[in-house]
Amino acid sequence: MSLRIRFGFALAQGIVLAKVGNPQREEPLVTSKEVFKVHEEDQEALTALILKPFKNLVGHRFYHHSSLDKNEVYSCAQAVFANGDSLFATGCEIARQLYAKSTHPNIKAGDLCIALIDDISVDEDKVQGLCILKSESMVPFLSISTRNGDLQLSTEQGINPEKIDKGCLILNHGAKKGYHVLMFDRAGADSRFWVRDFLGVQAITDAAFLTQSYAKMAVEVIKDEPPSEDTPPWEVCNATRTALDFFENREEFNLEDFEKEVLKTPEAVAKFADHRTRMEEEQGQTFDEAFQISKKDISKAKKRIGAVIKLDTGVEIHVKPVFTTREDPVLERGFDEAKGMNFVKVFYQKEL
């Protein structure tokens, strides 16, 4: 089963800051000289900003091909959880490790924040978390202040919490198995640099991960099928919803049943198998062929399905999933003889 993780009472206690360059470009590594202590009045707001990107992410764990203790970030997390006073020394070590891995020419310099956070709820237990955030871009923002009895407007550069590029939250849960790790990378879900070279993590193949992975593969395989000229985009959308209905209408997934009931043709089965092999290679582990289905992850997947009709006149029509399954269609295709052009007619009750 997936863990129940809650951030409602979590508070950041201290932060180690660093600027991490690319050694190949002779950019330096600069670390703070002490732990930045978060003021009590700022704790709640700052913690919420730090933890916001980690909601609804698939769980990972640290691994190493020979011994888990040889995973450097895992060992750093162990040290901090064993002794919170080691945050500064360990945070600087994490920054040095990241700097040493940042040798590829495409890796950008950025600001690094390493925060120790108390009272994260994991299955009703309160645990500590070690958060690592890297922001590779600064954005301008406006600041209004009072000066000499009047209001002044100034422009400053700062980090947009919504645009943090890379993140990792290590929860002090399941230490012997490699901890429970939440991570993201805006550059790509399977970025080798952040996920493998620096963190050394792999996905926990629980019900949530397997449900998301198989659902994603099913949708991608169906969308990859080239539609005929007469097939409207919402028909492809309906086909993907039908595939997800397979997951929604049963408690357990079985690959053989899925191939018979959804994929049906040998060509589709072979295409799905190739897709699965590629994903397993990316993750570095095989996927179970039978597992308990996570209903909430299927509900999320169905909400994301929609049809987009892109026309050569520069018009795009976005159709939400609820309208692609109506018995009485809200869209109608046709051909105007006078103009010699195709058209799409849209039916509606009122403007929203």
C-alpha positions, -999 to 999 in steps of 0.1 A, spaced: 0 0 0 11 36 -6 21 57 24 -1 84 38 22 115 38 9 148 53 28 181 57 2 200 78 24 202 109 58 201 93 83 229 102 117 237 87 143 241 114 175 250 96 188 254 60 223 251 44 227 273 14 250 269 -16 257 281 -51 267 251 -73 284 258 -106 297 235 -133 333 226 -128 338 220 -165 331 257 -171 353 266 -141 323 278 -121 329 277 -84 311 260 -55 302 284 -27 286 272 6 271 292 35 293 296 66 267 284 90 232 270 91 205 295 84 181 293 113 145 299 102 127 325 123 97 313 141 74 338 124 86 326 90 86 289 96 50 281 85 51 300 53 86 290 43 80 253 51 48 254 29 68 268 0 96 242 4 73 212 6 47 223 -20 64 206 -50 64 172 -32 27 166 -31 14 136 -51 48 122 -62 57 86 -67 79 71 -40 115 62 -46 143 47 -25 181 48 -25 200 19 -40 235 9 -49 246 -20 -71 270 -33 -44 259 -20 -10 234 6 0 259 22 24 280 32 -6 252 55 -18 266 89 -8 234 109 -4 219 80 16 248 81 39 244 118 43 208 115 52 217 88 78 241 112 94 216 140 97 188 119 110 212 104 136 224 138 147 207 170 137 237 191 147 256 176 118 233 194 93 259 221 84 288 197 77 265 172 60 248 198 39 281 211 27 291 175 18 259 171 -2 267 203 -21 302 190 -28 288 157 -41 264 176 -64 292 198 -77 314 168 -85 285 153 -105 278 185 -124 303 180 -152 281 175 -182 281 207 -204 243 209 -203 241 211 -165 233 246 -154 247 264 -123 221 270 -96 212 278 -60 209 249 -36 189 247 -4 193 218 20 167 219 48 160 198 79 123 195 85 105 182 116 71 166 121 62 153 87 34 127 91 40 93 75 12 68 83 4 89 114 40 88 127 59 120 129 93 118 112 121 141 100 127 150 64 158 162 46 149 183 16 173 192 -12 162 219 -37 181 232 -67 169 263 -86 187 270 -119 169 302 -129 162 336 -112 131 356 -120 125 393 -115 99 405 -90 86 439 -79 89 451 -43 71 481 -29 87 497 2 85 528 23 114 552 21 117 588 33 79 589 39 69 578 5 64 545 -14 92 532 -36 91 505 -63 122 484 -69 130 453 -90 149 424 -75 159 389 -86 148 358 -67 137 322 -68 101 314 -78 89 285 -57 67 274 -85 97 271 -109 122 252 -88 140 229 -112 150 199 -91 140 185 -57 144 156 -33 127 150 0 141 121 20 118 109 48 132 91 78 111 60 71 123 26 60 160 33 65 171 -2 60 154 -4 26 168 30 14 143 54 30 112 68 13 122 94 -12 101 119 -31 118 136 -60 112 156 -92 132 171 -121 115 196 -143 141 188 -171 125 154 -174 112 126 -153 140 103 -162 169 128 -161 200 106 -156 220 134 -139 197 141 -110 180 107 -105 208 83 -111 242 100 -110 235 123 -80 207 107 -59 210 71 -70 173 63 -65 148 40 -82 110 40 -80 93 19 -54 71 -5 -75 41 -3 -53 4 -2 -64 5 36 -71 37 33 -92 25 3 -112 -10 17 -117 4 50 -130 30 33 -152 6 8 -169 -21 34 -173 4 58 -189 17 31 -212 -18 22 -223 -27 58 -231 6 64 -250 2 32 -271 -33 41 -281 -24 77 -289 5 65 -310 -18 46 -333 -21 68 -365 -58 77 -369 -75 77 -402 -85 110 -418 -122 104 -408 -114 97 -372 -121 128 -351 -97 135 -322 -124 128 -296 -127 92 -307 -90 87 -297 -98 103 -264 -127 79 -259 -105 50 -267 -80 60 -240 -109 63 -215 -120 28 -224 -85 15 -217 -86 33 -183 -120 18 -176 -103 -16 -175 -84 -4 -144 -113 13 -128 -137 -17 -131 -115 -42 -112 -95 -45 -81 -64 -62 -95 -45 -58 -127 -35 -88 -148 -14 -83 -179 -28 -112 -198 -64 -100 -193 -54 -65 -203 -39 -78 -236 -71 -97 -244 -97 -71 -234 -80 -38 -243 -51 -43 -267 -68 -72 -286 -46 -73 -317 -12 -90 -319 2 -57 -333 -11 -37 -303 2 -63 -278 37 -62 -294 38 -24 -294 28 -24 -257 55 -49 -249 81 -28 -266 69 3 -247 71 -16 -214 106 -29 -221 118 7 -227 102 19 -194 117 -10 -175 152 -1 -189 147 35 -179 137 25 -143 164 -2 -141 138 -28 -128 111 -50 -141 73 -43 -136 50 -69 -120 24 -84 -144 -2 -86 -116 -8 -61 -88 -35 -43 -67 -49 -13 -86 -47 21 -70 -81 37 -77 -71 73 -69 -43 72 -95 -67 60 -122 -91 88 -113 -63 113 -117 -53 98 -151 -89 100 -164 -91 137 -155 -61 145 -176 -75 130 -208 -88 155 -232 -90 160 -270 -73 188 -288 -82 197 -324 -55 218 -341 -66 234 -374 -45 249 -401 -63 282 -397 -46 287 -363 -76 276 -343 -74 251 -315 -104 234 -299 -98 219 -265 -125 193 -254 -126 182 -218 -131 145 -211 -167 148 -198 -178 160 -233 -161 133 -252 -183 106 -238 -218 121 -244 -243 101 -263 -254 133 -280 -221 148 -294 -214 185 -288 -191 186 -319 -200 179 -355 -178 177 -385 -187 187 -421 -177 202 -454 -188 236 -468 -192 232 -506 -193 270 -512 -161 277 -493 -145 244 -502 -134 239 -466 -139 215 -437 -157 228 -406 -164 218 -370 -198 228 -355 -199 234 -317 -232 229 -298 -237 245 -264 -264 257 -240 -247 289 -226 -213 306 -223 -195 300 -190 
